[in-house]
Amino acid sequence: MSKLNQTVYTDFPLRFGQNGVATTQRIAHIRDQIEQVLFTDPGERWYRPEFGAGIRSLVFEPNSSPLWQVTRQRLQSSLADALAGEVSPKDLSIEIGAHPDYAERLIITISYRLTALNHSESMEFEVAP
């Protein structure tokens, strides 16, 4: 991996080890940021009330195309803001749909390319009641 990935970031969630605060590198840090956006409810952070997509609340919504469209737009906006400078909005793809075997489960797939590293990744999350 290039030197661009050797920058050290505080790991999330915050934890301490024998040498102090746990750290991580750039690629893992971006994954952590995506999880923070997905699992933080809007209004949960006092100083950034607009931060977060709040996908945990989706388990109480009907799993259908209108929900997927609204969620995709919310995630696109939230992730583009949180990942600014690391991921270009045009390199961010979000797919949402029902689980093929369990219709009540929502599957969210986020694909992106880290601009500075030219590194592509894809993450999948399942939201279930």
C-alpha atoms as a printed R data frame, in Angstrom:
    type eleno elety resid chain resno       x       y      z
1   ATOM     1    CA   MET     A     1   0.000   0.000  0.000
2   ATOM     2    CA   SER     A     2   1.205   3.525 -0.672
3   ATOM     3    CA   LYS     A     3   2.403   6.023  1.898
4   ATOM     4    CA   LEU     A     4  -0.956   7.808  1.546
5   ATOM     5    CA   ASN     A     5  -2.528   4.935  3.490
6   ATOM     6    CA   GLN     A     6   0.053   5.078  6.266
7   ATOM     7    CA   THR     A     7  -1.475   8.116  7.947
8   ATOM     8    CA   VAL     A     8  -2.620   7.193 11.451
9   ATOM     9    CA   TYR     A     9  -6.173   7.947 12.608
10  ATOM    10    CA   THR     A    10  -7.918   7.352 15.932
11  ATOM    11    CA   ASP     A    11  -9.868   4.110 15.615
12  ATOM    12    CA   PHE     A    12 -13.640   4.028 15.973
13  ATOM    13    CA   PRO     A    13 -15.176   3.115 18.298
14  ATOM    14    CA   LEU     A    14 -12.683   4.751 20.630
15  ATOM    15    CA   ARG     A    15 -10.802   2.232 22.731
16  ATOM    16    CA   PHE     A    16  -7.530   2.038 24.596
17  ATOM    17    CA   GLY     A    17  -4.786  -0.554 24.392
18  ATOM    18    CA   GLN     A    18  -1.425  -1.057 26.054
19  ATOM    19    CA   ASN     A    19   0.092   1.808 24.068
20  ATOM    20    CA   GLY     A    20  -2.770   4.283 24.536
21  ATOM    21    CA   VAL     A    21  -5.532   5.125 22.087
22  ATOM    22    CA   ALA     A    22  -6.083   2.513 19.378
23  ATOM    23    CA   THR     A    23  -5.270   3.738 15.874
24  ATOM    24    CA   THR     A    24  -6.047   2.697 12.330
25  ATOM    25    CA   GLN     A    25  -4.963   3.507  8.784
26  ATOM    26    CA   ARG     A    26  -6.783   5.470  6.100
27  ATOM    27    CA   ILE     A    27  -8.778   2.682  4.400
28  ATOM    28    CA   ALA     A    28 -10.115   1.330  7.697
29  ATOM    29    CA   HIS     A    29 -10.797   4.906  8.842
30  ATOM    30    CA   ILE     A    30 -13.077   5.470  5.815
31  ATOM    31    CA   ARG     A    31 -14.970   2.265  6.640
32  ATOM    32    CA   ASP     A    32 -15.387   3.535 10.212
33  ATOM    33    CA   GLN     A    33 -16.733   6.861  8.915
34  ATOM    34    CA   ILE     A    34 -19.319   5.080  6.758
35  ATOM    35    CA   GLU     A    35 -20.516   3.041  9.739
36  ATOM    36    CA   GLN     A    36 -20.758   6.205 11.843
37  ATOM    37    CA   VAL     A    37 -22.988   7.851  9.232
38  ATOM    38    CA   LEU     A    38 -25.208   4.782  8.866
39  ATOM    39    CA   PHE     A    39 -25.728   4.080 12.548
40  ATOM    40    CA   THR     A    40 -25.943   7.628 13.925
41  ATOM    41    CA   ASP     A    41 -29.442   9.089 14.108
42  ATOM    42    CA   PRO     A    42 -29.919  12.671 12.889
43  ATOM    43    CA   GLY     A    43 -29.944  14.893 15.973
44  ATOM    44    CA   GLU     A    44 -27.913  12.416 18.026
45  ATOM    45    CA   ARG     A    45 -24.788  14.597 17.890
46  ATOM    46    CA   TRP     A    46 -25.368  17.911 19.628
47  ATOM    47    CA   TYR     A    47 -22.884  19.930 17.612
48  ATOM    48    CA   ARG     A    48 -23.751  18.302 14.281
49  ATOM    49    CA   PRO     A    49 -27.501  17.624 14.423
50  ATOM    50    CA   GLU     A    50 -27.677  17.033 10.650
51  ATOM    51    CA   PHE     A    51 -25.075  14.239 10.833
52  ATOM    52    CA   GLY     A    52 -26.182  10.655 10.327
53  ATOM    53    CA   ALA     A    53 -28.614   8.576  8.319
54  ATOM    54    CA   GLY     A    54 -30.292   6.661 11.138
55  ATOM    55    CA   ILE     A    55 -30.783   3.360  9.340
56  ATOM    56    CA   ARG     A    56 -31.708   1.561 12.567
57  ATOM    57    CA   SER     A    57 -35.090   3.288 12.442
58  ATOM    58    CA   LEU     A    58 -35.804   1.719  9.025
59  ATOM    59    CA   VAL     A    59 -36.784  -1.585 10.621
60  ATOM    60    CA   PHE     A    60 -40.129   0.021 11.470
61  ATOM    61    CA   GLU     A    61 -40.849   1.088  7.878
62  ATOM    62    CA   PRO     A    62 -42.433  -0.955  5.058
63  ATOM    63    CA   ASN     A    63 -39.641  -2.556  3.024
64  ATOM    64    CA   SER     A    64 -40.555  -1.263 -0.434
65  ATOM    65    CA   SER     A    65 -39.282   0.801 -3.348
66  ATOM    66    CA   PRO     A    66 -40.323   4.228 -1.922
67  ATOM    67    CA   LEU     A    67 -38.328   3.504  1.253
68  ATOM    68    CA   TRP     A    68 -35.314   2.468 -0.815
69  ATOM    69    CA   GLN     A    69 -35.412   5.676 -2.876
70  ATOM    70    CA   VAL     A    70 -35.674   7.970  0.150
71  ATOM    71    CA   THR     A    71 -32.951   6.041  1.989
72  ATOM    72    CA   ARG     A    72 -30.649   6.126 -1.041
73  ATOM    73    CA   GLN     A    73 -31.024   9.920 -1.307
74  ATOM    74    CA   ARG     A    74 -30.456  10.382  2.443
75  ATOM    75    CA   LEU     A    75 -27.355   8.169  2.389
76  ATOM    76    CA   GLN     A    76 -25.965   9.775 -0.755
77  ATOM    77    CA   SER     A    77 -26.185  13.211  0.852
78  ATOM    78    CA   SER     A    78 -24.892  12.152  4.281
79  ATOM    79    CA   LEU     A    79 -21.996  10.081  2.941
80  ATOM    80    CA   ALA     A    80 -20.951  12.685  0.361
81  ATOM    81    CA   ASP     A    81 -20.711  15.226  3.192
82  ATOM    82    CA   ALA     A    82 -18.890  12.917  5.629
83  ATOM    83    CA   LEU     A    83 -16.433  11.595  3.027
84  ATOM    84    CA   ALA     A    84 -15.716  14.917  1.277
85  ATOM    85    CA   GLY     A    85 -12.104  15.028  0.163
86  ATOM    86    CA   GLU     A    86 -11.731  11.249  0.350
87  ATOM    87    CA   VAL     A    87 -14.473   9.987 -1.972
88  ATOM    88    CA   SER     A    88 -15.861  11.910 -4.928
89  ATOM    89    CA   PRO     A    89 -19.699  11.863 -5.004
90  ATOM    90    CA   LYS     A    90 -19.521  10.452 -8.549
91  ATOM    91    CA   ASP     A    91 -17.501   7.504 -7.203
92  ATOM    92    CA   LEU     A    92 -20.086   6.697 -4.525
93  ATOM    93    CA   SER     A    93 -22.735   4.102 -5.384
94  ATOM    94    CA   ILE     A    94 -25.567   3.064 -3.077
95  ATOM    95    CA   GLU     A    95 -27.854   0.124 -3.785
96  ATOM    96    CA   ILE     A    96 -30.807  -0.695 -1.564
97  ATOM    97    CA   GLY     A    97 -33.283  -3.537 -1.742
98  ATOM    98    CA   ALA     A    98 -34.953  -6.412  0.024
99  ATOM    99    CA   HIS     A    99 -33.008  -9.478  1.082
100 ATOM   100    CA   PRO     A   100 -33.597 -12.210 -1.545
101 ATOM   101    CA   ASP     A   101 -34.593 -14.804  1.074
102 ATOM   102    CA   TYR     A   102 -36.093 -12.629  3.830
103 ATOM   103    CA   ALA     A   103 -38.386  -9.913  2.473
104 ATOM   104    CA   GLU     A   104 -38.513  -8.047  5.806
105 ATOM   105    CA   ARG     A   105 -34.729  -7.461  5.748
106 ATOM   106    CA   LEU     A   106 -33.209  -4.457  4.011
107 ATOM   107    CA   ILE     A   107 -29.837  -4.801  2.249
108 ATOM   108    CA   ILE     A   108 -27.694  -1.690  1.744
109 ATOM   109    CA   THR     A   109 -24.613  -1.946 -0.466
110 ATOM   110    CA   ILE     A   110 -22.203   0.984 -0.571
111 ATOM   111    CA   SER     A   111 -19.449   1.034 -3.179
112 ATOM   112    CA   TYR     A   112 -16.848   3.777 -3.422
113 ATOM   113    CA   ARG     A   113 -13.377   4.665 -4.662
114 ATOM   114    CA   LEU     A   114 -10.852   6.483 -2.497
115 ATOM   115    CA   THR     A   115  -9.641   9.255 -4.770
116 ATOM   116    CA   ALA     A   116  -6.081   9.663 -3.414
117 ATOM   117    CA   LEU     A   117  -5.359   5.925 -3.264
118 ATOM   118    CA   ASN     A   118  -7.366   4.835 -6.323
119 ATOM   119    CA   HIS     A   119  -8.669   2.053 -4.081
120 ATOM   120    CA   SER     A   120 -12.205   0.710 -4.557
121 ATOM   121    CA   GLU     A   121 -14.277  -1.038 -1.926
122 ATOM   122    CA   SER     A   122 -17.792  -2.277 -1.361
123 ATOM   123    CA   MET     A   123 -19.572  -2.748  1.971
124 ATOM   124    CA   GLU     A   124 -22.889  -4.504  2.600
125 ATOM   125    CA   PHE     A   125 -25.162  -3.928  5.568
126 ATOM   126    CA   GLU     A   126 -28.301  -5.838  6.521
127 ATOM   127    CA   VAL     A   127 -31.034  -4.108  8.487
128 ATOM   128    CA   ALA     A   128 -33.385  -6.596 10.123
129 ATOM   129    CA   PRO     A   129 -36.182  -6.304 12.659
